């Protein structure tokens, strides 16, 4: 997880990026299309939100940090199908059985809320937990290559 900088634009600039291929795999696996409903849990500055918005999905982005939520809301205000909720996931009241995909880089929150997640998903809906591994080598953080 990235170090939290006092300014969201620094966080957004310096946080490690997910590779576009990851989102293409998720879109394909979850059979997402325009108007699919996606919930992004603990979205921070929206790195994992934007690919779904670009694909035409409707996204509920949940971020408990008010500063990051405000930043993300401003960042995606051009998308009419993006709603940023500045609250913890346990206070989010989801539509039941209507969500096509739930995505999160904070899998610990998802594990503790698993029954809620299951109720949110439509039949055949998908969960995607994102993460990355890194190592420190010679004083520099490195990330392994993503298999194709």
N, C-alpha and C positions, 0 to 999 in steps of 0.2 A: 504494500500500500504506500502511496506517496506521502511525503512529509507535507503537512498542512502549512501553507504559507499564509501570512496575514492578509495578503491580497489575492483574490480569486484568479485574477489574470496571470499571476505568477504560478499558481497551482496548475492552471490550465496549460500554460506554456511548458512547464518543466515536468509534469507528470508523464510517465511512460505511456505511449500510445499503443492501443490494440491494433493489430494488423487488419486491413480491410478484408482479407480472406476469411477471417473469423466470422465477420458479420455476414458475408456471402453464404458461408456454411450454415449459419443459424437461419437466415432467411429461407434457404432451400429446405433444410431439415424440418422447420416448423411450417413449411408451405405458406409463408406469409405473402400477402399481396396488398394492393391498395385497400385501404380501409380496415385492415387487420388491426386488432387492438393489442397494444403492448403496454406492460407496466415495467418501468425501470426503477428498481429499489436502490436507494442511496446512490443517486446519479451523480453527485458532486457537481462538476461543471458541464456535464452532459456528453462526455466523450462517447459513452455507449448509447446515447439517445439519438444523436444525429443520423447515423446510418439508417435507422428505422424510419425517421421522419423523411429522409431522402427517398426511401422506398414507398412513401405514401401512407405509412401506417399512422394510426391515431395512437399517441403516446401519453400516458400518465407518468410523469417523472416525479419521484418522491425523494426529497432531500431534507434531512432534519436540521442541517446547518443553515440558518436564515440567510447568511451572507452568500453562501454558495447557491442557495435556492434562488435568491434575487438575481444573482449573476446569470444563472442558467435560464431563468425566465426571460431576462433581457436578451440573452444570446439567441433564443429561439422564438422571439415574439413574431417573426415573419411567418412562422408556421401556425396556421389556425388550429391544427389538430394536435397541438402540444399544450398540456396543462401541467404546470409545475406546482406540486403540493409541498409547502414548507413545513413538514411535520415528520415525526418518526413513523416508520412503517406500521407500528402497532396502533396508531391513531388514524390511519388511512382506512376509509370505508369503501371497499371495492364493490363493483357490480359482481354478483355471483354468477358463475357459469358463462361469462361473456368474454373472458380474456383469452387471446390466442397464444401469447407468449409473455412469460415473466422472466426478466433478465436482471442479474445483479452481480456486482463484483465483490459483494460482501456476503459470502455464503453462510457465515455464522448466523446472520439475521434470518436467512431463509430456512435454515435447519430448525431454529426455534419456533418458526411460524409455519411449519409445513402444513398443518391442517387448514390454515387460512388460505395458503397458496393453492391447495387442491380445490377448495371451494370456489376460488376465483376463476380457475381455468374452465374453458368450454371443453366438451368431450373432444379428445384428441389434441388438446392444447399442449404446449411445451414449456419446460423450464430450462434456462441457460445460466449457469454460474461461471462467470469469467474470472480469470486470475492469471498470474504469471509467476515464473520462477526467476530469480536472479542470484548471482554469486558475486562476491567481491574478489577480484584478482588484481594483484599489484596495485591496490588502492582504488580501483575503478570498478563500478558496478557493470556487469555484463548480463546479457539476456540470451538464452539459447535460441537457435533458429527454429522457426515454426516449420514442422514438416508439411510438405505440399500434398 
